[in-house]
Amino acid sequence: MVLESGQKIAVGGGIAIAIIVAVVVLSTNVFVHSTNPNQNNTSISAAQSGITSTSPISTSKIQIVAAENFWGSLISQLGGTHVQVLSIVSDPNADPHEYETNTADAQAIANANYVIVNGAGYDDWALKLINASNSPDQKVFNVAEFLGKKDGDNPHFWYSPVYVNQTVAHMYSDLVSIDPTNTAYYKQQYASLNASLEQYNTRIDEIKQKFAGTRVAATEDIFVYLANATGLNLVSPSEFMEAVAEGNDPPAQSVVEFQQQLQGQGGNVTVLVYNEQTVTPLTQNIKALASQRGIPVVGVTETIQPPDVSFQDWMNAELLQLQNALNSQALGQ
């Protein structure tokens, strides 16, 4: 308060009020500065002048949420040091088809710059959280929609090398569109990832060249895309595999047909591919029957296991196990 010459305060209490106001103002100024003692005058001036970065993403990490860790691994490798990735579904002991969300998942998706979902009914919970967050500046990549798939189609796209390569290319384009300042860096990461995926692609080709047409079975349709890529003849009843994937009881006739195939009726089954994350008493019985008949069982998982390895190392390990099982049968071991 500034009093001009000759001005009087009529009420004595006004002086006390003026003193209190002055003390509060001074105390507030001291508190603001004390919360950031290292702040210099230059940064204060910049904030007061309204100067902002024209490319904020280039100076901070892009916040990315992947509904599952297989897509999370790939986007993490593409983004490198410029991204921070959270993969929601990664528990090796859980069935991803039955995942239940929590408030932490909702908050993570709401705060993300970029969200990747598998789609095709596989992770509808993630789509619900995205719709609820209503973040207008957020980029969402629905893999199923990109691949032209819909609910009811086989959603295990990460088991198709063609779909993986297409998805990686789209992720790369999305990163560049979100953060164009670091395009050169993302281009280098994209080239490195493609080179790293070469062993995985090569092993698929090796299996196809040597074992195309070989009869194999699977407890779930997770293996369909990889069977097609390797040229293997997947003979187990589709009704059985699809029902297990959807959490339903397979038709009785499909169960009988599957059991007969493992017992050598209508042709020998060389290998049984067993989904270790979608387990039921029925699939356990199928696995036991295969073992009794001397049929090698190759375990596969829905998500990357162990969770701390890369997508390509996980997939290559499963392919190596499959290749060894096929080789052992071919050699009569």
N, C-alpha and C positions, 0 to 999 in steps of 0.2 A: 504494500500500500504506500503511495506517495502522497504526502500532504503539501499542498501549496501554501505559500507564506500567508499567515493570518487565518488559515482554516482551523476550526476547532471541532473537537469531537464532543458532542453534546452529552453522551452517556458514557460514564466511566467504564462500564462493562465492554464497550466497543474497543477500548484499548486492549483489553485482555483477549478479545476475539482476534484482533489484528495480530497480536503477538503469537497466538496459537496457530493461525493460518501460516504465518511466516515460518514458524518452526517446522510445521508439517511439510511445507514445500521444500525447505532445505533438507529435511530428513529424507524425503523421497528421492531427491537428486543424489544424495550420498548413497542410498540403497541401490539405485540403478547402476551406478559406477562400480559399486563393490561386488555386484554379481558377476562382473567380467573384468577383473583387475588388469588383464593383459590387453584389453581393447585399446587401440591407439586412436589418435585424433583423425587419422586418415580414413579408417574404416567407418568411424562415426559420420564423417563428412559424406562418404559415399552413400551410406544408408539414407542420410537426410536429403541428399540430392536426388534420390529416386533412381540411381543407376542400378540396372539389373543385367545379369549375363544374358547374352543373346543365344547361348547354347548350353543351358543348364545340365542337360543329360551328359554332355561330354566331360563334365567335371565331377560327376557323381555316378554311382553304380545304378544301372537299370534294375529295378525291383521286379523279379520274375517269379511267378508261381506256376509250377507244372502239377497237374492233378496226379500224375504218376511218375515214378522215378526213372523210367526208361526214356521218356521225353525230357525229363529234367536233366539227365546225364548229357544228352546230346546238345541241349541249348546251353548248358554250362560250359561245355567244351567250345562251342561256337563263340560265346560271349567272353570267355576268359576273365581277365581282370576288370572288365567293364560291366560285369553283371553280378547280381546276388540272387541265387536261385534257391527256392524252397520247393522240394518235392513232397507232396502231401502223403500219397500212398506209397509206402516203402517197407512196411512190416512183413518180414518173411513168414510170420505165423498167421497172417490174416488172409482171408479171401477178399480180393479187391472188389468182387461183385457185391459184397455185403458191407462195404465201408460206410460208417456213420460219421457225419461231420461234427465239429464242435465250434465254439466261439472263436478259438484261435485260427481255425481254417477260414472262417468268415472274415475275420479282421485282416488276415494276410491277403486274401483275394481282393478285398476292398482297397487295400493300399498298394496293390501291384500296378506297375506300368504295363505289364504284358502277362497274359494268362494263357496257358496251353492246356487244352482238354482233348481227350481222345475222341469223345463223341460216340455216336451209334448206340446210345443206351448204356454204354459201359460206365460212364461217370456222370449221370444226370444230376447227382448231388452237387457237382461243381457248377453246372449250368444254373442251378437254382441259386447258388450263392452269388454268382456273377450278376444275375438279374436282380437279386435283392440289394446288391451293393450300389448299382446304378451309377457307375463311375464313367462319365461321358468321355474322358480323355484316355481311357484304357483300351489297349489293343488286345483282342481275343482271337486266338487261333484254334479253331475247331478242326482237328485233323480229319475226322470223318467227312465233314462237309467239303473240305478241300479235295479229298479223294473221290468225291461224288458218291459217298456211302450214306446209308440211312439207318434208322432204328430197325432192328431185325436182321441186318447184315452181320456177318462175322466181324466182331470189333477188334480182333487181335492183330491190328495192322503192323505192329512193331516186329512181328514174325515174318514179314514179307520184305526182302531186301529191296525190292523195287519201291515199295511204299516208304521205306526208311529213307532211301536216297531222295525221293521226291519231297518228303517232309523236311529233311535237313536243308534242302535248297530253299524251301519256303521260309523256314526259320531264319536262315541267313538274310533273305530279303527283308523280313520283318525287322531284324536288328538294324539293318542299314536305314530303313525308313524311320525308325524310332530315333536313331543316333547317327545321322549322316556324317557328323564330324569325324567319327572313328571308322569310316568305311574301309580304309586301307588295312586297319587292324583286323576287322571282321573278315575281310577277304583272305588274309593270311591264316586266320583261324579255320576258315572254311576249307582251305587247301590242306591244312594239317589234319583236320578231321577226316576228310576223304581219303587221305593217304593211310590213316590209321584204320579205317574201315576196310582196307584192301584185303587184309588177311581173312576177315570174316567173309567177304564176297568170294575170295579165292577158294576157301574151304567148301562153300556151297557148290561151286562149279566142280570141284574135285569129286564130291559125293555124287553129283549128277552124272558125271562122265563114267564113273565106275559102277554105280548102283541104280541107275535109272530103271524103273519098272519093278524094282524089288518090293514085295508085299510087306507092308508094315501096318500096325494098328495104333490107335491112340484113344485114351479115355475121354478126351475132350477136344473140341474143334480148335483149340489154341494152335494145334500143329498143322492145320489145313494149309495155310499160306506157305509154310516152310516145306511141307511135303511137295507142294506144287513147284517151288523153286528148285528143289533138289531132284525132282523127277521121280520121287518115290511113289509107289502105288498104295495109297491109304485106303484100306479095304474095310475098316471097322464101320459099322452102320452109322450113317450121318444122324439118324434120329437119336441114337444113344449119345453121341458126342454133343449134339446141340442141347439135349435135355439136361445133361450134366452141367454144361456151361451156364445154363439159365437157372440152375438150382432146382430142376424138376426131376421126377422119376421117369426114367426112360421107358418106352413101351415094352411090354413083356417080350414081344417077338424079337425086338432088337437085342435084348439081353441074351436070349437063347442063341441068336445068330452070332453074337460076339463070342460067346463061350465056345460055340462049335468051331469058329475060326481059329481060336487059340488051341483047340484040340486037334487041329490038322484036317478038319473036314472041309473039303472044297479048296484045298491048297494051304500050304504052310505060311504062317506069319513069322517073319524073320525077327522083328523087334517090336516091343510094345513101348510107346511113348506115354509117360505117366505124368499128369499135372499134379505137382506136389502141393499146390496151394488151393486146389479145388478137390478136396478129398471127401468121399462118402463111404459108407459101409460097402456099397456096391462096387465102387472103383477099387477099394481095397481087396475085395474078392477077386476082381478081374486081375489085379496085380499078382495076387497069390497064385491064381491059376496059371498065369504066364510063367511064373518062377517054377512051378511044378512041372511044366512042360519043357523047361530048359530054354525058354525064350528070354533073351536079355531085356531088362527094363531100363529105359533111359528116362531119367527125371528131368522135367522142365518146370519152370516157374513163371508166374504171371508178371512178377516184378523182378528187378535186378537183385540177384543174390550172389554173394553178400552185398549189402546196399552200398558199400564203399568202393566197389570196383566200377569201371567204366562200362557203358553199354556194350562196346565191341568185345571187351574181355569176357563179359558174362555170356554173350551170345556165342563167341568163339569156343568157350569151354563146353557149352551144351552141344555144339556141332561136333567138337572133337570126341565127346562121349558117344554121340550117335555114330560117327564114322568108325570108331573103335568097335562098337557093337556090331555094325554091319560087316566089318572086316573079320571079326571073330566067327561069325556065322558062315561067312564065305569060306573060311579056312576049316570049318567043321569043328571049331573049338568050343 
